[in-house]
């Protein structure tokens, strides 16, 4: 029975039409990330409408940037676990799948403890360093400290759902996210709208919903009889496995940190423009998050798809998956640019009816939405390279092309032309340059490029 189940999961990725298989794998992930985004966005919508624009700024912009900085490192690191489990599963190495699962859980628990301590201790200093407006600071500190108290279930869910996706199961993580999303919305309305607990209520609702999703996905792994079965007493660090996870995941984690550092600097510049701009940027982050969740889901799909096919030595399917992924990503980016450019103002009104905030927000949206397509090659090519275990050079390209260049732009261009447009121009500028670097590396120097393709095939 176990072999039959494993075979069905494997065949869903390593056999059959590329486009069909990739879309069947992609849609549950994108729906899952939609609900992930929805329950993050519900905090902002409910707080913005029931409490006001200062609370809206507190649960989004600055606090969101700090959370992404600390949590993003772990999520990037844990992506190494997803890659190696997908490779071992594709190669039918069940003992290594088992060891990878338990090492991954040890990493989630220990990482959660470290992040909780760091988040609680460093948040005041980071909020101050980012020029958080005085009228937002107390609310931001309250929200972020409660959030980090409940960070361990967040990391456990991320690692456990990554395990299920690695073996080809995208449906159950979706179901669990839907449940936790509705739990979060109901609790948001209860704590914020009925009990008037403000940003504290939104933070408590978030960590309770994360605990629910973590419990559901862990129960799934406890009950399965397949190679990815979780046995609590077996949770420990298997050093060879941990080294592989770190080798693949650490570059992704460092890359996430560099992204976040550049975003911290951007947020500090935005904070200097005042509360209205902070609130507008917070709402924009939730709106364009719809695009990022879809393009990110496609990246996860490409990484897992390529990981299994690479492990099964089906290299021709790897190349075809990259091509299909690029076509899908360009189509998605163009569609979203059109929809958000012309209809984004309707979405903005979900967050606030403040006319100044709306005016600034639409100015941001109209500038950035048409540039989404310039990011496509970064996401898809980096995802493909992660799937074969090539993570170091993509990290260097991203850190230099996106993060370092973005920081240089902010400190050279913005002082001479201090405006919101000058600040956000750093996004398309760095996306274009980094995309070109990825294309060059992928085509001419990577193991999937033109020079190596004949040898692999």
Protein Blocks (a to p, Z undefined) as FASTA:
>chain_A
ZZmmmmmmmmmmmgcjfklmmmmmmmmmmmmmmmmmmmmmmmmmmmmmmnomklmmmmmm
mmmmmmmmmmmmmmmmmmmmmmmmmmmmmnopaklmmmmmmmmmmmmmmmmmmmmmmmmm
mmmmmmmmnopafklmmmmmmmmmmmmmmmmmmmmmmmmmmmmmmnopaklmmmmmmmmm
mmmmmmmmmmmmmnonmjmlmmmmmmmmmmmmmmmmmmmmmmpmbfklccfklgccdfkl
mmmmmmmmmmmmmmmmmmmmmmmmmmmmmmmnojklmmmmmmmmmmmmmmmmmmmmmmmm
mmmmmmmmmmnopaklmmmmmmmmmmmmmmmmmmmmmmmmmmmmmmmmmmpccfklmmmm
mmmmmmmmmmmmmmmmmmmmmmmmmmnopaklmmmmmmmmmmmmmmmmmmmmmmmmgcfk
lmmmmmmmmmmmmmmmmmmmmmmmmmkbmklmmmmZZ
